[in-house]
Amino acid sequence: MKKNLFGFLSAMLMAFVCVSLTACGGDDGDGGGGVSGGTGSGSVGGNGISFSYNRGYFYAQAGKNGKTDYIIMLYNCDYFTAIQRHDASMLPNELQSMTITFPAEGSTSAVPTGEFTPFEALTVSITKEQLLAGEEHGKQYGGGSSTAPVKITKNGDTYTISFDEIDFVNVLNGNHSVVFSSGFTYTGTLAPVPEGYFSVK
């Protein structure tokens, strides 16, 4: 498991909220603008912990060995529209997100279909109050597999993204203890992350 990748992903997920919403404090941005994410449904959890998602985005860039690095980002709100409008009222009281990352052959303009290994998944949960106070961590649980794949199919514009049960560990404590085990399925559309929001180094 790549601790540095989990650290990057959690910072990527939350930095835009902490900077954009705290700095502007309300809907003084472009008013009616925004980039709505894809819509769908998915959930993950266990051991009394539950996360659910209804918006989907993806980002891709050239990776190593001729492959493309893909990041699928799922949220429980219209995340990037809230950021673009600088409007904290669009965020739920608890922001939940999941990123699924994997390398594959393909273009940067669309998510490929097939079965891909290795992959990693990170869930983050943080309250709006924590975000507006400048907190960037919340609760973070990560997992992945180098043998069992993340599976992606597509019917029209609708993706089904799934993986079999994996262990999710507490990313923020030193011993990375297992918190819950869960499989996952998201069914819905995916929108590209708006250009210029970030670049994976």
Buried (B, 14 or more C-beta within 10 A) or exposed (E): EEEEBBBBBBEBBBEBBBEBBBEBEEBEBEEEEBBEBBBBBBBBBBEEBEBEBBBBBBBBEEBEEEEBBBBBBBBBBBBBBBBBBBBBEBBEEBBBBBBBBBBBEBEBEBBBBEBBBBBBBBBBBBBBEBBBEEEBBBBBBBBBBEEBBBBBEBEEEBBBBBBEBBBBBBBBEEEBEEBBEBEBEBBBBBBBBBEEBBEBE
